[in-house]
Amino acid sequence: SRTKSGTRINDRLRWNMLDLDVLAWMFEAGPTPEFLRDIFELRIVVEPAAAQFAALRRDTQDISRMGHALEEMRRCGLQTMEGRAADQNFHRQILLATRNESLITLATSVTAVVAWTTRFARDERQESRDPMPDHDAVFDAIMRRDGEDARSKMLLLIGNASSDAGML
């Protein structure tokens, strides 16, 4: 919006789909199957590589922070705001452990996508599958510094989250 010229709406192709407000609008309006597909494809592109890099570059503090996030997820569950915040933190810590500034800049958007898709799966779709084994498997591979296994376990985690959100 501009003073004395009104409000203009940009073509959807010019929207920043990773903007936190845009993500909120898309989910609050009810995400389309195409939108869900797009954000899970984004996760498939970014997070497995991030898990692989994190496994190779992480330090003991990264492991401690990831472990704490998993403990909070387990304690609170994904039905609660605290559990969902812990889930976001786990994914954020993986991106931070990559030591790659370009990937780290995606952390806010990726963790927002994680939060919204989890909320959608749990609240809208009433999904109750326990995601902890998937998260534990990623964490275990990162702890063992097994980059390839971290990548494959993250792909599995995202695939299961996609199914939880109704994507096949």
N, C-alpha and C positions, 0 to 999 in steps of 0.2 A: 504494500500500500504506500502511496505517496501523497503528500499534501497537495491539495487542489487538483489532483489527477485521478483520484479514486483508487480502487483496488483492482489489480489484474491477477489473473490466475494463469500461471505458466502451464504449458503442455506437460502432461505427466512424465514424459521422457526427460524433462529437465529437472524433475524433483530429485532431491537427495533422499533416496529410499532408506538410507541408514541414519537419517536425522532422527533423533529421539522423539520429536513431536510427530513426525510422519509415521514412524512405527506405531506410536500410540494410536493415532487416528485410524490407521489401517486395521489394527486389532479391535479397537472399540467399535468400528463399523461392521466388524465381522470379516475376517480375512477370506479372500477368495482362494480357491485351490491353486490358482496360478501364483498368487503372492506367497502362499506357503511353500510351494515348490521352489520359487526363486530364493527365499531366505534359507531353505535347507540346502539348496545348491551352493549358496554362499558359504554356509558352514562346512560343507564337504570340501570346498576349495581351500578354505583357510585353516580350519582346526586340526585336521590330520597332520598337515605339515608343521603346524605350531607344536603339536604334541611330539612330533619327531625331533624338532629342533630343541624343545624343552628337555627331552631325554638326554640329549647330547651336551647341553649347556647349563643345565640346572645346578644349583649349589644346595648346601644343606638347609639354608634359610628358605629357599623355594620349596623344598620338600616339606619342611615344617609348616609353612603357610598352606600348602595344598592339603596336607594331612589334617590340619585344624579345620579347614573348610569342609572336608569330608566328614569329620566328627560332628560338626554342626549340622550338616545335611542329615546325617543319620539320627541325631538327637531330635531335631525339629521336624523333619519330614518336609516333602515338597508341597504339602497342603497349607503350610504356614508361610508368612512373609519372611520369617527368619530363615527357614529352610531354603527358600528360593534365593534369598540374598547369599546364603552360603554356596549354593549352586553357582550363582553368578561369580562369586569370588573364586571358586575352584577354576572356572574357565578363564577368568582374568589372570590368575596366578600362572596358568600354563602359558598364556601369551606373554606375560612379563618374563618368564623364564627362558623365552627364546633369545633374549638379549638382542632382538631385532627391532629397531625403532619404528620401522615401517609397519611391522605387524602389531607392535604395541599400540600404535595409533588407532588400530581397529578394535581395541579391547572394549571401549565403551559401547560401540555399536554391536559387537558380537555378544557381549554379555546382556545387552538389552534384548537382542533377538532370543537368546536363551531364556530370559525371564518371560518374555511374551509368549513364546511357544509352550513353555512349561505351564504357564497360567492357563493358556488356551486348552491344552491337553487335560489338565487336572480339573479346571473349573467348568469349562464348556462341554468337554467330551467325557468328563467323569472317569478318566483313565486312572487306574490304580496300580499299574505294573511298578514293581520296585526297581528304580534305576540305579540303585547303589552298586550292584555287581558290575555294571558297565563302567561306572566311575572308578570303582576300586581297581578294575583291570587296567584302565588307562594309567592310574596312579602307580600301580605295581610296575608297569613297563617303564614309566618315567624314572621310578626309583632305581630300577635295574640298569638304567642307561641304555635300554634297548629301543632305539629309535624306530626301527621297522615295526616292532610289536606295538609301540605307542601309537604309531600311525594307524595300524590296522584296528587296534582296540577303539580308537577315537572314531574311525569310520563305522564300526559296529554301534557305538554309543549314539551317533547321529542317526544311523538307520533306525534304531529302536525308537529314538525320540520322534523321528518323522512318522513312524507307524503310530505312535501314541497320539500324534496330532491329526491322524486320519489320512496320512499320505501313504501310498503303497509303492 
